[in-house]
Amino acid sequence: MRKTTRFPVEGANSLWHVYKTVPFWKVIRNFLVIQLARYTPFLSLKNWLYRTFLHMKVGPQTSFALMVMLDIMFPEKIQVGRNTVIGYNTTILAHEYLIKEYRLGEVIIGDEVMIGANSTILPGITIGNGAVIAAGTVVHKDVSAGSFVGGNPMQVIYTKEQMEQRFQPECFSKSHNLD
């Protein structure tokens, strides 16, 4: 189960209550920063924008590809480790607005994680160090360190142990005729 906090609402659906949950000017500022960062080709500038204006924790040498869409209302709930790659057009959410409630949850992405293009990370998710997320995956539950996951619904393709076995140096050299 994802780690989210639930907030019930009465009357209209929770999105109608949006500016009771997050200040209007914060959303405008976040929108402008995120849109600027989505199109800039300078990785260090993106990280600086995210750290400075969105109050995100972003590790050194982390790369957000073109068009990555961060949560516009609660980006400060997103944490990304060092030397991680977030693929083209990936969406990272820290909130969900539903009919009778809204939910908030931190997203924690570890060190040296690879997230393929067009993936969606839902609120309340932890992705362990060294994990690989296949392109187009909807990450709806935690991903253990070193594992390779993919699909919709997301499934474990290889565990950390299977990944280590697949990429042992002697296995790699034999399969590529490097001897």
N, C-alpha and C positions, 0 to 999 in steps of 0.2 A: 504494500500500500504506500502511495506517495505521502510525504510528510507535508501536509498543508493544514493551515488553520482556517476554519469555516466561520463565516459571518452571515447569519441569516438576515433577510430583509423582508419587509412587508409591503404589500401593494404591488406596484409595477416591478418588472424584472430588475435584477441587481444592476444592470448597466445604466438604467435610468437614475440610479443613485450614485453614479460614478464620482461626481464632484463632492459628495459627502465623504468619499473614501480616499480621495487624492486631490490636492489643490489644482485648480485649473491652470495656474501659471507654471506649476511644476510640469504638467503634461506638455504645455507649449514649449517650455525650455528643453525637455527631454526629446520631444519630436524634432526640434531643430538640430540638436546635437546628433541624434541618431541618423537623421537624413544626411547631414554633412559627412558623418563618418562612413556611412554606407557606400558613398561614392568616391571617397578619397583613396588614392593608390598608396598613400604613405602609412605603413603599418604602425610606426612609432607614433605618428600623429593620432591615429585612431585610438591607440591605447591611452595616450595622454588625455584625449577628449573624454574617454570612458571613465578614467580615474578621477579627473578634475571636476567634470561637470555632472557626471551620473553617479559618482561615489561608488563605483564598482571596484572590486579587488581583481586586478588583472596582473598575472605574473609576467616576468621578463620574457622576451622573445616569443610571446604568444601572438599568433596571427589570426586576425579576423578577415576572411576573404570578402570580396566585393558583395554587396547586397545583404550581408548578415543583418537580420532584424532582431533587435533586442526588445525586451519588455519595455514599453513606453511609459508605463505607469509606476513600476517598481524595479527599475534596473539595479538599484542598490542591493537587491536581494540576489544578484548574480555574482558568482565568484568563479574565476578561471585561473588555474595554476600556470606554471611556467612551461614554455616551449610547447604549447598546445596549438593545434590547427583547427579552426572552425570553418567549415567549407561554405562555398558559395550559396547564398540564398537560404541559409539556415535560420530558423526562428527559435529564439530562447524565451520562454514565457515564465514569469514568476506569479502570474495571477490567472484566475478563471472567473468570468462573470457568468453566472447561471440564472435560472428563472427565480428561484427562491433564496439564493445565497451567492456569495462570492467567496473565493478561496485564495489564500496567499501562501506561497511556499518558496523557500530558498532553493536556488539551483547551485550546486557545487560541482564544478568540473575540475578534475585533478590535473596533475602534471603529465605532460607528454601524451595527451589524449588526441586522437584523430577523429574528427566528426566530419563525415562525408556531406557533400552538397545536398541541399533541399531536405535536410533533416529537421525535425521539430522536437524540441526538448520541452516537456511539460513541467509545470511547477512542482516543487517538492522532490526533485530528483537529485541523486548523487551519482556521479560517474567517476569511478576509481582511476587511479594513476595508470597510464599506459593502455587504457581501453581504446578500442577501435569501434566506431559506429559507422555502419555501411551507409552509403548515400540513400536518401529517401526514407530513412527510418523515423518512426514516431516513437520517441523514448518515453514510455509511460510507466516505467519502474526503474529502480536503481540498477546500475551496471557495475559489476564487480571489477576490481583492478585487473588489468591485463587481458580481459576477455574481449572477444570480437562478437558483436551483435548486429542484427539487421532485420529489416522487414517491417510489415505492418499487418498484424501485431508483431512487435519486436520479439525476436527469439535469440537465444544464445547459439551462435554458429560454432565458435570454438571457445573453450574455457582458457584460462591463463596457462594451465599445464599443457593443453593441446597446442596452444600458440607457441609455447617455448619449444615443444617437441618439433613442430613444423619448421621452425627457423633455427635449429641447431646448426652451427657452422659446418659440420661434416655432412649433414643432410642437404644443406644449401649447395655446397661445392659439388656433390655428386649429381644433384639434379640439374646443375648448370654446366657440367663438364669443365670445372675449373681446375681439376687435378692434373 
